[in-house]
Amino acid sequence: MVKAKKFVVAKHFQNEPKPTDLQLVEEELPSLQTGEFLVQAEYLSVDPYMRPYVLKYPLGITMIGAQVGKIIESNNPKYPVGKRIVGYLGWRTHTIVNPQAYTEVDLISQKPMILPDIGSLSPSLCLGVLGMPGNTAYFGLLEICKPKEGETLVVSGAAGAVGSHVGQIGKNVLGLQVIGIAGSDEKCKWLVEELGFDHAINYKTENVAVSLRKAAPAGVDCYFDNVGGDISSAVMYQMKPFGRVAICGSISSYNADASSLPKATILQPTMVFNQLKMEGFIVSRWADRWSEGILKNLQWIREGKVHHRETVTKGFENMFDAFVSMLQGKNTGKAIVQV
Ligand SMILES: NC(=O)c1ccc[n+]([C@@H]2O[C@H](COP(=O)([O-])OP(=O)(O)OC[C@H]3O[C@@H](n4cnc5c(N)ncnc54)[C@H](OP(=O)(O)O)[C@@H]3O)[C@@H](O)[C@H]2O)c1
């Protein structure tokens, strides 16, 4: 009999998540039925979307999230013992999976996938640059911003999983001028000195509008927005005519009480006079091209064009701390938990 540990949602998050919002419980798993297999988690992802997304589910559910795990028992020949999968199994150490049960209607109901062959790279990358965040950067930048060589790209949340990859594709693959916005001098130094960004702005110590005007006096062609709020309004007012804005996320609002959010900045003047295009997206839009993104990102890693960093928290019991640390900006690159 296998015992699983899991985090269940005891209380819906309000403002910054509190440890008592989740409860760590144990569960005895039954025997496998035909078609099922048993996965043991090795790496779990903590991502910003979990904060707003989980609110639409009832209390008592297992906290949502993706993991990379090893198949340790199987009644399904397509998922043999020893293979690794990546899938949205939630915050749990052991999971019985029935692949038929996945509806694929949204990101977190995607069917678990056997890991692609990534050679000697860490399987944990399939939660980051070779997984959902990597594909978010790839498709969001190429398909929504549609950048052209020589253009200027600004990315916010630039030192995180998605942002650091967006900037590197922009700089090292597409030949753009790339400016990142991030929350510490150390992160800004990493972006410029190690990842090749042209410039980085620390939004906690600098006036973003003033620093951006200096870094890109001719204006901005593409903005990849991970954060929303005042930072994004400042960037939007420095767009060039026919600029494109990809709205990927708005982490500056995730912990805020809806009633205390600032009133929307008037963006219409810059949108109209600069004839801007702004489009929100969810990466599952490109579910049918998923492998294309992963293989391209893998190729760019192997060619040395993109680098990746992980902030690893050890121990399944520390999932909550890793999650809140990521929301507070304590991660550089992808935040993950190693069981
Ligand atoms: N649309 C999609 O399909 C999709 C898919 C994946 C991710 N996303 C979105 O993409 C964004 C980045 O996700 P990620 O996984 O790469 O996370 P991440 O950037 O690795 O981690 C979150 C980062 O957000 C920054 N942050 C926190 N509070 C902030 C605030 N008030 N203002 C500005 N920055 C703040 C922190 O960095 P600092 O130190 O710089 O503050 C923190 O490290 C999120 O908005 C997420 O929801 C969207």
The ligand as a Gaussian input file, in Angstrom:
#p B3LYP/6-31G(d) Opt

LIG

0 1
 N       -0.394000      33.582000     -20.230000
 C        0.156000      32.409000     -19.970000
 O       -0.142000      31.393000     -20.587000
 C        1.205000      32.348000     -18.895000
 C        1.981000      31.193000     -18.710000
 C        3.001000      31.231000     -17.721000
 C        3.182000      32.367000     -16.950000
 N        2.368000      33.435000     -17.143000
 C        2.549000      34.679000     -16.385000
 O        3.866000      35.138000     -16.628000
 C        4.341000      35.853000     -15.492000
 C        5.689000      35.288000     -15.058000
 O        5.521000      33.936000     -14.681000
 P        6.794000      33.050000     -14.288000
 O        6.337000      31.661000     -14.147000
 O        7.900000      33.359000     -15.202000
 O        7.129000      33.601000     -12.828000
 P        8.513000      34.238000     -12.355000
 O        8.707000      35.490000     -13.139000
 O        9.570000      33.206000     -12.380000
 O        8.218000      34.591000     -10.820000
 C        7.411000      35.607000     -10.460000
 C        8.183000      36.937000     -10.408000
 O        7.268000      38.039000     -10.406000
 C        7.901000      39.166000      -9.890000
 N        6.953000      39.967000      -9.112000
 C        6.307000      39.636000      -7.969000
 N        5.517000      40.657000      -7.557000
 C        5.688000      41.646000      -8.451000
 C        5.163000      42.967000      -8.577000
 N        4.288000      43.472000      -7.687000
 N        5.559000      43.725000      -9.620000
 C        6.446000      43.256000     -10.521000
 N        6.976000      42.015000     -10.470000
 C        6.602000      41.224000      -9.447000
 C        9.050000      38.675000      -8.991000
 O       10.282000      39.132000      -9.529000
 P       10.886000      40.588000      -9.177000
 O       11.993000      40.363000      -8.189000
 O       11.367000      41.071000     -10.495000
 O        9.772000      41.416000      -8.593000
 C        8.964000      37.150000      -9.115000
 O       10.221000      36.537000      -9.174000
 C        3.241000      35.764000     -14.440000
 O        2.427000      36.913000     -14.513000
 C        2.447000      34.550000     -14.878000
 O        1.122000      34.567000     -14.420000
 C        1.393000      33.449000     -18.089000

